[in-house]
Amino acid sequence: MYFQLSTSNVLPGLLISFISFSNSMENAGDDEAQEEELERFDDFTLASSWERFISEIEGVCRLWLADGPKHLLEKGAVCLGFSKNLYKVKSVLKYAMKSYCMEYYFETSNENGKVMDWNCSLHDLQLAFGVKDFLVISPQSASGVVLDAPEASKLLSSVAIALSNCSSLWPAFVPVHDPSRKAYIGIQNMGTVFTRRFEADRIARQVPVKLMHLEGLYELFVSKFGFSILDFSVHSFRVQFTMKLTYRTQSYDYDDDDDNIHGADEIHTESGEVSEVASRNKTQWDDDCPWSEWYSAEDPVKGFELTSIWSEKAAESSVEMAELENASPHEAEKWLLLPVLSPNLLDDAKGDKISFASQLRLLVDALYMSLEAQFMEDFVAAENSGSENMKSTAVTPPHTVLDRVLKDLFHEGDKLPNFSKGEHKNSRSVKGAPLESLFVQFCLHSLWFGNCNIHAIAMLWVEFVREVRWCWEESQQLPKMPPNGSIDLSTCLINQKLQMLAICIEKKCQSEEEYQDCVESKDINIEDDGGGGEYSSDMHDEKDDREGSSGEVGSTMLLKSYKKLHAPFTQDAPLMTEDMHEERLRAVEALGDSFSFSGQLERDVLSSDMSAFKAANPDAVFEDFIRWHSPGDWVHDEDLQTSKDVWPPQGQLSDRMSGHGNSWRQIWSKAAALPASEQKPLFDPNREGEKVLHYLETLRPNQLLEQIVCTAFRASADTLQQTTFGDLKQMATKFEQLYPTMASTLKRLQANHLTMDSEIIEDLRRLCAVFEHVEKLVTLAASLHRKFLQAPRLSVAIFTDFYKFYLPRTGTGLPGADFNMEFDKKQQVMIREREVVANMFTPPTPNQSWRKVLSMGNLLNGHEPISREIIFSTSDGMSDSHYAAPNPKSQQQELETYRMYISGTSNDLRVALSVVSCD
């Protein structure tokens, strides 16, 4: 065991074999040199197989030395995953019917990084022995270690001789014993009379109690150079040491099986497997997040690892080490914090985690399936489907779940929602609908209804349309839809139709109320508001037979009579959805009168306005109507018009209105004087309402799914962007980029060019991947923000580090990134932030208090370190390549003569020792 090493007996077998072989090779080298001078002839037939093995090692090492790091990289050196600056090359050698692999590990940076810093990615041997570039030679076997001690010594001697012949200072190591022990022996020629020897081993079982404490570890190190007869507890030996303690918080998982309590419960319930039973009894980390209404996301931050570092310390006795063990981690010079992230955050596999992205993928699959039928009803009953593929996915939830969803859509309160809530400034670039509107809520429910297959969506749609028809027939206001205003043509067509229907229901109710009032009292003049206009017959002027006047227009006078001009009540222009505009436009273009199609489209409205104007102004002429309706077409004669009170007003029609055969004048001549209340309505709510229902009931499946997909993407993004994540500019930028990306992809879908072999489906699946990346970043940002409300700098710093690390996975980072690397960037904790971090380590429960019996000390809120790493060292002065007593007049160099790396817990201990000796 290496615990018995000292200056007199460090690796005695290795030392003897190395010296003997070294002397024999030197003598052989002298004889060969003399023979070369005399005879100029090398007789290689006399070389032994071991000498040829050494020569082969030497040749490989000389080649690596000559190439240097730069050329080795060009020749294909492999970068190690845990470090960006550490590379390795290897060569296979044969000796005595065995094959060996020799690996050279080297760094590309010129920085002399100190192991004492702890905050760098180091190879296990670099950390254990404090080396930089090194060789490892091992057998090509299943274990990869040398189990025979003489073989290990001979192998190490071979490498040492070869390196000495090359004048190389590389340390060399050979793995020995069982692989689980991580045991090594090694040697390094230091270019002087000094040689450094290495040995490492591990106890992977119950560690002796003494070695669990700093006092015992200190005495273990001192025993390597102190006299064994001394009592180390009463003698002083000054040693340097640095210590690293690692703590880990309890996992933030509430229940490994309940990562998606709400989402999983809804899905299981809707598939009929589990009834809805208190799915939200537990408090979830994201209860106040905007997506919690639809699913509960897995907390991407499982916990934190805190590293506290004591650096450049000195101790002279075991008593001082015992006192240090009672010290608080708050006394450490440095704190470093590393988040323990969920594997799902970096795993791009779809898996079974519930999220908007996972459901959008299923929705895209449903869109592809929608091309297999003509009507949505075909999907409701799987036995009527014409495709076996359609039958295979016929999973629909029970009617109890369907009733609950319909109740949420149609019967949850009468208060009109705020339609501008959650709307990003770029939301309207995607043709969807406001987040709180009826169709958006339907689309979001569709994502979680059953497993979002085409059959479940069809089932929900058919019942949805039935509820809409019931609202129409019973004159019940359509929920979550504004009953007035104009049609928002920037939204999807289904939302426009539902908005049209909501307005039709409102006008239908007004007509019914007016009819009831008329029956009860014939003395009240009926206001026919079926066309949406506001007009009154109270303004009828019996003196001059005016009807439908809303009042005088300032001091404007009529041209042919000395009377004031009155503005009439008019009907509102008929409401039209996007497809109605397109239909009228196609009709006009078919007639070939595209130049004046604008006037043709407004002919009915213009005629109604002229009739109302004539009724309100019986003595008016066409020019009066133009002065009121289109003032820009009346040109004033400024030379003659000196005062507004001059009558008649001086001026003339514009060239556009005064032309021969002007269509406006023709309409004027045919329009009868009739107030708006007595005109035929321009907008028939009963007819338009039935047309809307006919559209909804006969909508083709692919046309429905196209609009659902567009709306669901926008609604999901609108929901996520409401998340509170503090001052993270990266997330604001991500959302700025997400909406244009969605708009460019979904725009092709809105062109109704979807086919079975269309590339649009693959584009949508790629869009789902982009959305997934954004969603993962949002959940991480939200989780960090909630955990560091009192230390926002840490939240921003940790997220920024992860964002840079994760960026290549989104396809926007630098090429050649290694996706297999784990996130290991630690963030330094400021002094003022330590209390916030310490509070994350909640005191252990009574069930965990038994661990205090085996405590290693340095407790943090009752938590002992999960690992402890210590490096002990002693140094001596060196002068002219020899040890020297301290002399201020002579130039001396410090030489680390003893170094011991110790890493372990109460159940695991690893010790690595390096000793410098003079040969």
TORPA-225021 format. One record per residue (C-alpha): residue in three letters; x negated, y negated, z negated. Coordinates in pm, whole numbers, plus 50000, padded with zeros to 5 digits. Each point is the difference from the previous one (the first is absolute). Layout:
N
ALAXYZ;...
//
This chain:
919
MET500005000050000;TYR498834965050081;PHE500794989149645;GLN496625014849903;LEU497964978750244;SER497094979349867;THR496784985250134;SER498155032549936;ASN502465024850142;VAL502004982850275;LEU500725026950256;PRO496845020749918;GLY500595025650274;LEU500534972850258;LEU496914981049877;ILE497665030250020;SER501235011250337;PHE499854965150140;ILE496384993849884;SER498725033850116;PHE501574997150341;SER498894964450028;ASN496355009049926;SER500035029450240;MET501444978850278;GLU497404972549939;ASN497125025250017;ALA501495015550310;GLY500334965550152;ASP496294992449936;ASP498875032650158;GLU502174994350303;ALA498654964750042;GLN496415013549995;GLU500875027150248;GLU501694974550227;GLU496874978550000;LEU497735029350071;GLU502065022050225;ARG502874977650115;PHE502335030149961;ASP503085006549778;ASP500825036249925;PHE503704999449913;THR500195037749984;LEU498484998149653;ALA502814976949865;SER502525016649772;SER503774997250049;TRP500174977149697;GLU497384976950149;ARG501904999350326;PHE503164991549799;ILE498184971049835;SER498734988650338;GLU503525000950139;ILE501314979149709;GLU497134975950049;GLY500794996350369;VAL503644991749932;CYS499064975049729;ARG497444983050224;LEU502664996750270;TRP502464984149758;LEU497314976849866;ALA499044989350351;ASP503584993650109;GLY500994979549700;PRO503614991949905;LYS500754980350317;HIS499135027950245;LEU501535026549776;LEU503314981850025;GLU499704999950377;LYS499355037549994;GLY503255007049818;ALA499384996449628;VAL503225006549809;CYS501434973449769;LEU501205013249668;GLY503654992249931;PHE499564985249654;SER497324975150106;LYS499664977550302;ASN496214997649971;LEU499005036149929;TYR499325023650293;LYS498545034450042;VAL498305021150263;LYS499245036949973;SER497865027150150;VAL500265037949977;LEU496815019049905;LYS499255037149972;TYR497715018049760;ALA499805036549895;MET503135010350188;LYS501984971949835;SER501344967550136;TYR499704967449812;CYS501584966250061;MET497904969549925;GLU501924967349975;TYR498554965349987;TYR502164973349834;PHE499094963950070;GLU501494965449958;THR500184974050276;SER500044969349774;ASN496774985249877;GLU501534989949671;ASN498525017049699;GLY503315006849833;LYS499695007749634;VAL501735030549867;MET500394979949683;ASP502634978950178;TRP502395029850019;ASN502134980750251;CYS498685016750313;SER500735031650192;LEU497135023749926;HIS499265036050080;ASP500105023249704;LEU496205004450005;GLN499414962650035;LEU502034993849690;ALA498555029249805;PHE496324993350069;GLY499844963450108;VAL498575007750346;LYS500814983850335;ASP498975021050303;PHE499545037249932;LEU499885035250143;VAL502125030049907;ILE499065034950118;SER502425028649938;PRO500725034650140;GLN502675004150264;SER502195022449791;ALA503515000049861;SER498884984549672;GLY497414976650149;VAL497775003849693;VAL496855019649915;LEU500765026349737;ASP496475014149972;ALA497604979049790;PRO496765010250184;GLU501674992750332;ALA501094965549876;SER496474991849879;LYS498425011950323;LEU502524980650209;LEU499424967949806;SER496235004850019;SER500235003850377;VAL501824967050036;ALA497664982649757;ILE496915011350191;ALA501534989750332;LEU500914965649865;SER496544995849853;ASN498455007950337;CYS502274973750155;SER499074974649732;SER503724996749931;LEU501404988549666;TRP503425015850051;PRO501295019749703;ALA501135035250085;PHE502695020949830;VAL501085036450001;PRO503465010349871;VAL499785029049756;HIS502165022049778;ASP503765001750045;PRO501524973050228;SER502434989149727;ARG497094989849779;LYS498734974350254;ALA496495009649895;TYR496914987650184;ILE496255000749969;GLY497894974550181;ILE496614983850040;GLN498614967150132;ASN496474989750089;MET499694964049881;GLY496914991850211;THR497784998949692;VAL498785025549753;PHE503575000849868;THR502685024650095;ARG503674997849910;ARG501915031849936;PHE503755003649984;GLU502435024549849;ALA503784999049952;ASP502575023649854;ARG503515000049863;ILE502055014649716;ALA503495006150135;ARG501535012149676;GLN500464988249643;VAL497214975249936;PRO498235001049662;VAL501494974149769;LYS496674982649954;LEU499674994250374;MET503444984250013;HIS498694969849813;LEU497474973550092;GLU497825008649704;GLY499495035650119;LEU499384989350359;TYR497364975549885;GLU498215027149802;LEU500215023550300;PHE498134974850212;VAL497414991949732;SER499305037249956;LYS498485000750349;PHE497014978949902;GLY500025000249620;PHE498465026149778;SER502455027749926;ILE499065000449632;LEU501244964349949;ASP503374990749857;PHE501314977050273;SER502654985249769;VAL497334982749789;HIS497384992250264;SER500174971550247;PHE499585004850375;ARG500794970050212;VAL501905009950314;GLN501874980750266;PHE503485010850093;THR503064989650192;MET503455014749951;LYS503145002650208;LEU503355009849849;THR503025007650214;TYR503574998249869;ARG503205009150179;THR503524988249929;GLN502885024049972;SER501685007050330;TYR502764975950097;ASP502035029350137;TYR503245002949809;ASP500655034750131;ASP498135017450277;ASP503255014150130;ASP501824966949992;ASP497824978250220;ASN503044992650208;ILE502825004049751;HIS502444977150172;GLY499195009050357;ALA499705037249933;ASP503205000149797;GLU501884982850277;ILE498685023750262;HIS500605030949794;THR503434988049911;GLU500924991550356;SER498895034350118;GLY502255015849743;GLU497315016249788;VAL500054979049685;SER502744978749855;GLU499344963749916;VAL498965001049636;ALA498444969849835;SER497374995650263;ARG498724968249840;ASN499815010149636;LYS496264994850004;THR498444966050042;GLN498044999450322;TRP497054977450067;ASP501754984350300;ASP503474994449850;ASP499764962950074;CYS498585004550351;PRO502284992650297;TRP499795035650139;SER501165015849672;GLU503624997850120;TRP499175026750257;TYR497195021049858;SER497435001449723;ALA496454998950133;GLU497145019249852;ASP497744977149800;PRO496864997750216;VAL497924991549692;LYS499785031249784;GLY497754983949743;PHE496704982649952;GLU496445010249923;LEU498094975449785;THR496225001349998;SER498214982249716;ILE496244995950037;TRP497314993849741;SER496864990950191;GLU496304995549910;LYS500365009749635;ALA497225011749767;ALA500245023349703;GLU497375010849749;SER501905024949789;SER502935023650002;VAL501694977549744;GLU500254972150256;MET501585024150247;ALA502525010949739;GLU500974963649942;LEU500414994750373;GLU502435029050014;ASN502324980949767;ALA499854968650212;SER503044988050190;PRO499955001050381;HIS500714962649983;GLU496334995849905;ALA498835014450334;GLU498294975850238;LYS502165009250297;TRP503465014050072;LEU500885014450338;LEU503545010150096;LEU500965025650265;PRO503635007750089;VAL500935036750020;LEU502105000650316;SER502565025250115;PRO498715024150269;ASN503114991950203;LEU498784964250038;LEU497125011650218;ASP501605031050148;ASP501554991850336;ALA501895033050010;LYS503754995949990;GLY500405022349697;ASP503214999449800;LYS499714965449846;ILE503044978150043;SER499574965350149;PHE501494977550263;ALA497365012350245;SER500875036749944;GLN503704993350058;LEU499334978450305;ARG498145029550151;LEU503095021549951;LEU502134972650152;VAL497794999450311;ASP500495037750028;ALA503754994449976;LEU499754974350281;TYR498355026050220;MET502775025049916;SER502704974450081;LEU499385004450372;GLU501525035049986;ALA503664989149962;GLN502494975050144;PHE501924991649682;MET499154998149633;GLU502835024249918;ASP498065026950187;PHE497424999749725;VAL502465001349711;ALA500955036150064;ALA496865019850079;GLU501985027950164;ASN501104975750271;SER496444990050084;GLY498645011550330;SER496465004649871;GLU498635026549767;ASN497494974349883;MET502874977949886;LYS501515028649801;SER496725007849828;THR499894965949831;ALA503664998049905;VAL499514990949633;THR502644976449871;PRO500704989549641;PRO503265007949820;HIS503024976850015;THR499414988249644;VAL496794983750114;LEU501704986350310;ASP502724984349785;ARG497394984149774;VAL498174984350295;LEU503244986850154;LYS501024985749664;ASP496684981849977;LEU500464986350352;PHE503664989549987;HIS501264997949643;GLU497194985649789;GLY501184964949918;ASP501444972450215;LYS497264974349954;LEU498354990350327;PRO496235006949981;ASN497254975350079;PHE499095009250356;SER496774980149997;LYS498655020449707;GLY496895019950081;GLU499614985650346;HIS496424995050112;LYS499304971050232;ASN499225025450274;SER502965022749927;ARG502064987550292;SER497345011150245;VAL501465034849945;LYS503595003450124;GLY501645013549688;ALA502254983349745;PRO499784981449666;LEU498925022249713;GLU503244997549800;SER502355004450297;LEU502295030050043;PHE498205016750288;VAL496594996849833;GLN501355016649689;PHE501405027650219;CYS496585004750165;LEU498195001549666;HIS502495025349867;SER499465020250317;LEU496315003249916;TRP500835017649674;PHE503225017650103;GLY499245037150010;ASN496605004350158;CYS500664972350254;ASN500815024450280;ILE502294991750290;HIS502885020349853;ALA499984981849668;ILE499794966350175;ALA502885009650232;MET502105010849705;LEU499374967249821;TRP500644979350315;VAL503355016150077;GLU501224993549647;PHE498534965150008;VAL502014991450315;ARG503155014249840;GLU499524977149701;VAL499484970550233;ARG503225008350186;TRP501865002749670;CYS498824964949907;TRP501264987550337;GLU503405016749983;GLU500584990149638;SER498714964650059;GLN497355004949729;GLN496944978350020;LEU496955018550129;PRO497455001349713;LYS496504986150030;MET500954980550316;PRO500684962350031;PRO503684994250097;ASN499284967750188;GLY497364981750196;SER498495008750335;ILE498605033050123;ASP496285003549930;LEU498685011750337;SER496515006149856;THR501295030749816;CYS500715034550140;LEU503225005750196;ILE501705021049732;ASN499494972449745;GLN501444974950250;LYS503045022350049;LEU500545003749626;GLN499684962449960;MET502564995350278;LEU502355024649828;ALA499624982249665;ILE501014967150165;CYS502905017150179;ILE501265014049669;GLU499804965849841;LYS501944983650286;LYS502475028649999;CYS500634994249630;GLN500444962650058;SER502555006650276;GLU501925023749775;GLU500054974449719;GLU501204972750235;TYR502725022350135;GLN501145008249646;ASP500054963149911;CYS502064992950311;VAL502585026049903;GLU500304986149650;SER500274963950107;LYS500884989150355;ASP499374963949902;ILE496245005449997;ASN498304996550334;ILE498085030950092;GLU496294996150054;ASP499085026150251;ASP496455007049890;GLY499665031750201;GLY497344983350217;GLY497964987949704;GLY500664963050065;GLU501154975649740;TYR502854978450113;SER503024982849852;SER503344987250126;ASP500204974749720;MET498194975350219;HIS502884998150247;ASP500594963650072;GLU503714996050078;LYS499404964750120;ASP497705009550285;ASP500725037650021;ARG496555010349883;GLU499595036849902;GLY497095018349842;SER497924969349920;SER497275003049741;GLY499524962149983;GLU498594970050181;VAL496525000450148;GLY498604968249853;SER501044969150201;THR499955017750337;MET502894989250220;LEU501675017950290;LEU499224987050347;LYS503554995850134;SER501864989749685;TYR499124978049708;LYS500065029149753;LYS497485016949777;LEU498465032450122;HIS500905029649774;ALA498025031949959;PRO502175031250028;PHE499985031749799;THR498535026750225;GLN499685037349998;ASP496685015349912;ALA498055015450285;PRO500595037550023;LEU497455021249813;MET497895023050212;THR497455026649920;GLU496875005850202;ASP501535026150228;MET502994977150072;HIS497654972050106;GLU498135023950225;GLU503255013150149;ARG501274965150085;LEU496614990650141;ARG499985030450227;ALA503514991550116;VAL499004964550090;GLU496875011750180;ALA502085025150193;LEU502144971250129;GLY496904982050122;ASP500764967149821;SER496955001149778;PHE499404962350035;SER503134990849806;PHE500395031549791;SER499764979349684;GLY503154980550098;GLN501755032250101;LEU499275016149663;GLU501504970049820;ARG502994994750231;ASP502595012749756;VAL498524980549712;LEU499774968550210;SER503605003050114;SER501155004349640;ASP498064969249890;MET501464979350284;SER503565010649915;ALA499494991049636;PHE498434966650097;LYS502964991550225;ALA502435008349718;ALA498134977849756;ASN499594971850259;PRO503064999550233;ASP498694969550193;ALA496475013550046;VAL498305005050334;PHE497175023650100;GLU497394973349929;ASP501264997449638;PHE499525037249952;ILE496454997650134;ARG499224971149763;TRP501075021849705;HIS498925034950106;SER496804992350194;PRO498804964549920;GLY496845005750200;ASP502035001050321;TRP501454964949943;VAL497624972850118;HIS500604966149834;ASP499734968350203;GLU497774980349766;ASP500144968350210;LEU503774996849962;GLN500455016949662;THR499114972149760;SER502165010649706;LYS501625031649873;ASP503294981149959;VAL500234992050372;TRP502745019050170;PRO500075018450229;PRO496585015949938;GLN497644995950292;GLY498115030050138;GLN500195029250238;LEU499645037650022;SER496605015650058;ASP499115014250336;ARG500645035149869;MET503594992049903;SER500844976650286;GLY499035024450275;HIS502575012050252;GLY501835031349889;ASN498754998349645;SER501265030649811;TRP500664980749679;ARG502354976050178;GLN501795029750157;ILE500515016049660;TRP501214966349863;SER502594997050267;LYS501415034549922;ALA499864997949623;ALA503354993149830;ALA500324977349697;LEU500285025949726;PRO498664998549642;ALA497755028249886;SER502665013649767;GLU502255007750298;GLN497355013350236;LYS499265036050076;PRO497195010749766;LEU496605002150160;PHE499045027349756;ASP502345029349931;PRO498865016449672;ASN502195030750049;ARG498645007350344;GLU496394992949908;GLY500265020449679;GLU501245030550188;LYS497224995850254;VAL497445000349718;LEU501445032149855;HIS500045016150342;TYR496314991550039;LEU499135015049659;GLU502025031650060;THR498615007150348;LEU496394989749943;ARG497605025450148;PRO497715017549746;ASN496744987650150;GLN501314964150012;LEU501025002349636;LEU496695015349890;GLU498014974050193;GLN501664972349801;ILE499705019349673;VAL496275005050055;CYS499364963150075;THR502114988749707;ALA498515025649759;PHE496434989550081;ARG500814963449944;ALA502005006849683;SER497235021749855;ALA497424973150069;ASP502284973049857;THR500425021049686;LEU496285006049952;GLN499024963950062;GLN502074989349698;THR497505018049775;THR498224979049742;PHE496275006850022;GLY498384967849889;ASP497504980050200;LEU499015026250257;LYS499434982650330;GLN499255033150170;MET503595011949950;ALA501444967350131;THR497845004350309;LYS501095036250038;PHE503664990050010;GLU499214972150243;GLN498555026850228;LEU502645026749934;TYR503024981550140;PRO498454992050342;THR498775036050020;MET503515012949935;ALA501524975150241;SER497715009850288;THR500695037349949;LEU503744997449937;LYS500574975950288;ARG499565028750246;LEU502555020049806;GLN502604972550036;ALA499735001750380;ASN502035032649996;HIS497375018850201;LEU499685029149757;THR499685034650160;MET499015034649879;ASP496474996250135;SER499684963449907;GLU496774987049843;ILE502064977749774;ILE500455028149747;GLU496235004049961;ASP499634962449969;LEU502605000349722;ARG498155027649818;ARG496824979750019;LEU501964970549863;CYS501065021949708;ALA496325006349925;VAL499304962650002;PHE502974994449772;GLU498745027149764;HIS496654982749962;VAL501704967249910;GLU502365017549758;LYS497115017049819;LEU498204966849962;VAL503184983749870;THR500535026449731;LEU496354997449893;ALA500194962149986;ALA503205001449794;SER498555025849760;LEU496784980649940;HIS501904967349959;ARG502195014949726;LYS497075015249814;PHE497914968250004;LEU502534972749933;GLN497644986349734;ALA496895004650214;PRO501004991250358;ARG496404996950116;LEU499495037249949;SER503145008050198;VAL498834979050295;ALA496415012849984;ILE500945037049983;PHE502554996650280;THR497544980750218;ASP497405027449958;PHE502505027050087;TYR501374980250293;LYS496544998150157;PHE499545037149935;TYR503425009350141;LEU499984976850301;PRO498335024850241;ARG502855024649941;THR502474975050140;GLY498134999150330;THR498824964049950;GLY496705006349825;LEU496495006150126;PRO499485030650221;GLY498215030549865;ALA501494998049651;ASP499975031549788;PHE503575007849895;ASN498865027549762;MET498354976149759;GLU501664993249669;PHE500574965449865;ASP497374994749729;LYS499504962449991;LYS499874988649639;GLN500934965249891;GLN498164982249722;VAL502214989349710;MET499434965249862;ILE499754994549626;ARG503364982249990;GLU501625029250183;ARG498745027649774;GLU502904998149758;VAL502485004550283;VAL498145030750125;ALA499585014249650;ASN503764997849944;MET500475024350288;PHE498505026849778;THR502955006949778;PRO499185018049671;PRO500235038050030;THR503075018049869;PRO499865022549693;ASN499785030050232;GLN496774986150143;SER498404990349669;TRP498335034349960;ARG497344988650244;LYS498654976449739;VAL498485030249825;LEU497625003850294;SER499694962850067;MET496834987250164;GLY500514965549848;ASN500304966150171;LEU503795002249992;LEU502134975550198;ASN503444996949838;GLY499655035849882;HIS498785013150336;GLU496615016950016;PRO498004998550324;ILE500775026150262;SER496294999750083;ARG496814985649857;GLU496784994550192;ILE496734989449840;ILE496534994650137;PHE497155001149748;SER496514989950106;THR496574991749867;SER497214981950182;ASP496254997249957;GLY497424976950145;MET497955012850293;SER496604986650104;ASP497865013850284;SER502375029250043;HIS499605010549636;TYR501914994449680;ALA498574970149808;ALA500414984349662;PRO501634965650004;ASN497404974450104;PRO501144964550082;LYS496814993050202;SER500435028750243;GLN502685002550266;GLN502275028649913;GLN503075014950159;GLU502885015149814;LEU500475036950075;GLU503175018049896;THR498555030749837;TYR503175016249866;ARG503524996650130;MET503105019349900;TYR503424996850159;ILE502865013949792;SER503575002950120;GLY502845017849830;THR502985003249772;SER500835022249706;ASN500335029750236;ASP497364992650260;LEU496424987949975;ARG497434995050271;VAL496414989749937;ALA497384990050256;LEU496394994349889;SER497064985250186;VAL496495000149851;VAL496824983850129;SER496785018349926;CYS496354995950096;ASP498675029750197;
//
